[in-house]
Amino acid sequence: MASDANTNRPLLSLILLGIVDFVCILMAAEASRDKHFHEAAIWLIAGIASSAVGYYWSQVKRAIASVGTWFRKKPSKLVIHWANYRAVENGGDVYEVGEFLRQIISGDSLVFDIENHNFVIRDKNFVPRDPLPFKEKRLQVNYSYGREPARTTERREHGRLLLPEDSKIQWLTGEVDRLKAAQPKPVQYPVPQLRGKVVATISELQGFLGEYGDEPQIGSILSGRTANEYSQDLARIVVPWRARVAGAYRLRFNDSLPQLRDEIAARAQVTDATLNDLIHRAATEASPDVSVFKDIIQRLWELGIKLNV
């Protein structure tokens, strides 16, 4: 009769397993007596199989459940076509990591921190060694999402890959990469501390504007509307949008931007009337035009390049 290490098995299941084992043994004995040895072997194997299923029932249930989950699992909308990991500059090893990324997709998305030692799943390491020591690496991925056409994206070592991408995230990432590229390499010329603060603030301002997108467009006064209709559209659509952006700007930058301006004046002896006027307008006007914020970014950039402290 089948035994089970799980003493919590319901009594009814034990009785049923015992009956099945007994019937199998009885049928095997009768077949053997009638010299039907092939039939007897089949009944004996059935009895042994019944005993094994009874003994390992908890594992069998888990296996059945996992198979059922696998069959019920919907295909992910995110499809990785190919991916590779290598040094930014030529040379070194190139590792194909598409299979790795496919295995870490969760639902319809993927999040991955890009480090040499992170390309490991179970007992397989897809990047067994540094592609090119002491050089910057990058992960390049070709993917598609749903019915969208395939696209290729690239992220650097120590960054984070998030798929599918959002257009705003792509824009912000491109702006940050552009700012980084504009800075001198640390090994050649360290970035002055105050200039670094200015660049970081510029990046934060650009990200802030990216969160709100472009200003709503209502056309010009010459597009067939009366001046009164144009003014109504401006008051109903554009002015509230500007007010919302201005309010969010003040909550985030009303303290930090004047402090940065004062630090530039104190440490670099640079006072800029244009920047002062722009910061004042952004802080006091009820619904300033978005160009005010873009002009602040432009002025900070022009000043930051000249700072050497």
C-alpha positions in Angstrom: 0.0 0.0 0.0 1.2 3.5 -0.8 2.8 5.4 2.1 3.2 9.2 2.4 5.6 11.3 4.4 2.9 13.9 4.6 0.8 12.8 7.7 -1.7 15.6 6.9 -3.1 13.7 3.9 -6.9 13.3 4.1 -8.0 9.9 5.3 -10.3 9.5 2.3 -7.3 9.8 -0.1 -5.3 7.2 1.8 -8.3 4.8 1.7 -8.7 5.3 -2.1 -4.9 4.8 -2.7 -5.0 1.7 -0.7 -8.0 0.3 -2.6 -6.2 1.1 -6.0 -3.0 -0.6 -4.8 -4.9 -3.6 -3.6 -6.9 -4.0 -6.8 -3.7 -3.7 -8.9 -2.0 -6.4 -6.8 -5.0 -8.6 -6.9 -5.4 -8.3 -10.7 -1.6 -9.0 -11.2 -1.9 -12.1 -9.0 -4.9 -13.4 -11.0 -3.2 -12.7 -14.3 0.0 -14.4 -13.2 -2.1 -17.5 -12.0 -3.6 -17.7 -15.5 -0.1 -17.4 -16.9 -0.9 -14.0 -18.5 2.4 -12.6 -17.4 2.3 -9.6 -19.8 -1.0 -8.5 -18.3 0.3 -9.2 -14.8 3.3 -7.0 -15.4 1.0 -4.2 -16.5 -1.1 -4.4 -13.4 2.0 -4.6 -11.2 3.4 -1.5 -12.9 0.1 0.3 -12.4 0.2 -0.5 -8.7 3.7 0.8 -8.3 2.8 3.9 -10.3 -0.2 4.5 -8.0 2.0 4.1 -4.9 4.6 6.6 -6.4 1.9 9.2 -7.2 0.6 8.8 -3.6 4.0 9.2 -2.0 5.0 12.2 -4.1 1.5 13.7 -4.4 2.5 17.2 -3.1 5.2 17.5 -5.8 2.9 16.1 -8.4 0.3 18.8 -7.5 2.9 21.5 -7.8 4.0 20.2 -11.1 0.4 20.1 -12.5 -0.2 23.6 -11.2 2.9 25.0 -12.8 2.1 23.3 -16.1 -1.4 24.8 -16.0 0.0 28.2 -15.2 2.4 27.9 -18.2 -0.5 27.0 -20.5 -2.6 29.9 -19.2 0.2 32.5 -19.4 -0.5 35.1 -22.1 2.3 35.9 -24.5 4.1 39.1 -23.6 3.5 42.2 -25.7 7.2 42.9 -25.3 9.4 41.0 -27.8 13.2 41.1 -27.7 14.5 40.5 -31.3 18.2 40.8 -30.5 20.6 42.4 -28.0 24.3 42.7 -27.4 26.7 44.0 -24.8 30.1 45.4 -25.6 32.5 48.3 -25.2 31.4 51.6 -26.6 34.6 51.9 -28.5 35.8 49.2 -30.9 37.6 46.2 -29.6 37.0 43.6 -26.9 34.4 40.9 -26.7 30.8 41.1 -27.9 28.2 39.2 -26.0 24.8 38.3 -27.4 22.3 38.7 -24.5 18.9 38.6 -26.2 18.0 35.3 -24.7 18.9 36.6 -21.2 16.6 39.6 -21.6 13.8 37.4 -22.9 14.0 35.4 -19.7 13.7 38.3 -17.4 10.6 39.9 -19.0 7.9 40.3 -16.4 4.4 40.5 -17.9 4.7 43.1 -20.6 7.7 45.0 -19.4 11.4 44.7 -18.5 13.6 46.5 -15.9 17.3 45.8 -15.8 20.3 47.5 -14.1 23.2 47.3 -16.5 26.3 45.9 -14.8 28.8 43.3 -16.0 27.9 40.9 -13.2 24.1 41.2 -13.6 23.7 39.1 -16.8 23.2 35.9 -14.9 20.1 33.7 -14.7 20.1 30.4 -12.8 23.5 28.8 -13.6 24.2 30.6 -16.8 26.3 33.8 -17.1 25.7 35.5 -20.4 28.7 37.9 -19.8 31.3 35.7 -18.2 34.0 38.5 -18.3 34.4 42.2 -18.8 34.1 42.9 -22.6 36.9 45.5 -22.5 38.3 46.3 -19.0 38.6 50.0 -18.0 36.4 51.1 -20.9 32.8 52.2 -20.9 30.3 49.5 -22.0 26.8 49.7 -23.6 23.8 47.5 -24.0 22.0 47.7 -27.4 18.6 46.2 -27.7 16.2 45.7 -30.7 12.6 45.2 -29.5 9.0 45.7 -30.4 5.9 46.2 -28.3 2.5 45.1 -29.3 1.9 46.0 -33.0 4.5 48.8 -33.0 7.4 48.5 -35.4 10.7 47.2 -34.0 13.1 49.8 -32.7 16.7 49.8 -31.4 17.7 51.5 -28.1 21.0 51.8 -26.3 21.9 52.3 -22.6 25.3 52.7 -21.0 26.9 50.6 -18.3 25.7 51.5 -14.7 22.4 52.8 -16.2 19.0 51.2 -16.2 17.1 49.6 -19.1 13.3 50.1 -19.0 11.2 48.5 -21.8 8.9 49.5 -23.4 10.3 53.1 -23.5 8.3 56.2 -23.1 8.9 59.0 -25.6 9.5 61.5 -22.7 12.0 59.2 -21.1 13.8 58.9 -24.4 14.0 62.6 -24.8 15.3 63.2 -21.3 17.9 60.5 -21.7 19.1 62.1 -24.9 19.3 65.5 -23.3 21.3 64.1 -20.3 23.7 62.3 -22.7 24.1 65.5 -24.7 25.0 67.4 -21.6 27.4 64.7 -20.5 29.1 64.7 -23.9 29.6 68.4 -23.7 31.5 68.2 -20.5 35.3 67.6 -20.5 36.3 64.0 -19.6 37.3 63.8 -15.9 40.7 62.2 -16.7 41.6 65.2 -18.9 40.1 68.2 -17.1 37.9 67.9 -14.0 34.6 69.7 -14.2 34.6 72.7 -11.8 32.2 72.1 -8.9 30.0 75.2 -9.6 29.8 74.4 -13.3 28.7 70.9 -12.4 25.9 72.4 -10.3 24.7 74.6 -13.2 24.7 71.6 -15.6 22.8 69.5 -13.1 20.2 72.3 -12.7 19.9 72.6 -16.5 19.2 68.9 -16.7 16.6 69.1 -14.0 14.9 72.1 -15.7 14.8 70.3 -19.0 13.4 67.2 -17.4 10.7 69.4 -15.7 9.7 70.9 -19.1 9.6 67.4 -20.6 7.1 66.3 -18.0 4.6 68.9 -19.4 5.4 68.7 -23.1 4.7 71.5 -25.6 2.3 74.4 -24.9 -1.2 73.8 -26.3 -1.6 75.2 -29.7 -4.8 77.3 -30.5 -3.7 78.7 -33.9 -3.3 82.4 -34.8 -5.8 85.2 -34.8 -5.6 85.0 -38.6 -7.0 81.5 -38.8 -10.6 82.5 -39.4 -11.6 83.4 -35.9 -12.4 86.8 -34.4 -10.2 88.5 -31.9 -12.7 87.7 -29.2 -12.8 84.0 -30.1 -9.0 83.9 -30.0 -9.0 85.6 -26.6 -11.5 83.1 -25.3 -9.5 80.1 -26.5 -6.3 81.6 -25.0 -8.0 82.1 -21.6 -9.7 78.7 -21.6 -6.8 76.5 -22.8 -3.4 78.2 -22.8 -3.5 80.4 -19.7 -4.5 77.5 -17.3 -1.8 75.3 -18.8 0.8 78.1 -18.3 -0.5 78.7 -14.7 -0.1 75.0 -13.9 3.4 74.8 -15.2 4.3 78.1 -13.4 3.0 76.7 -10.1 4.9 73.5 -10.4 8.0 75.4 -11.3 7.8 77.6 -8.2 7.2 74.6 -5.9 10.4 72.9 -7.3 12.7 75.8 -8.2 11.7 79.0 -6.4 14.4 78.3 -3.7 17.1 76.5 -5.5 17.4 78.7 -8.6 17.9 82.0 -6.7 20.3 80.2 -4.4 22.3 79.0 -7.4 22.3 82.5 -8.9 23.6 83.9 -5.6 26.3 81.2 -5.4 27.4 82.2 -8.9 27.7 85.8 -7.8 29.5 85.0 -4.5 32.0 82.4 -5.8 32.6 83.5 -9.4 31.8 87.2 -9.1 29.4 87.0 -12.0 26.1 88.9 -11.8 23.8 88.6 -14.8 20.9 91.1 -15.1 19.2 88.9 -17.8 19.2 85.9 -15.6 17.9 88.0 -12.6 15.0 89.3 -14.7 14.1 85.8 -16.0 14.1 84.3 -12.5 12.0 87.2 -11.3 9.4 86.8 -14.1 9.1 83.0 -13.5 8.6 83.6 -9.8 6.0 86.4 -10.0 4.0 86.3 -13.2 0.7 84.4 -12.8 1.0 82.5 -16.1 4.3 83.2 -17.8 5.0 82.0 -21.3 7.0 78.7 -21.4 9.7 80.6 -23.3 10.7 82.1 -19.9 11.8 78.7 -18.6 13.6 77.9 -21.8 15.4 81.3 -21.7 16.5 80.5 -18.1 18.0 77.2 -19.3 19.8 79.0 -22.2 21.2 81.7 -19.9 22.4 79.2 -17.3 24.1 77.2 -20.1 25.9 80.3 -21.4 27.1 81.3 -17.9 28.0 77.7 -16.8 30.5 77.3 -19.7 32.4 80.2 -18.4 32.6 79.1 -14.7 35.9 77.7 -13.5 35.2 77.3 -9.8 
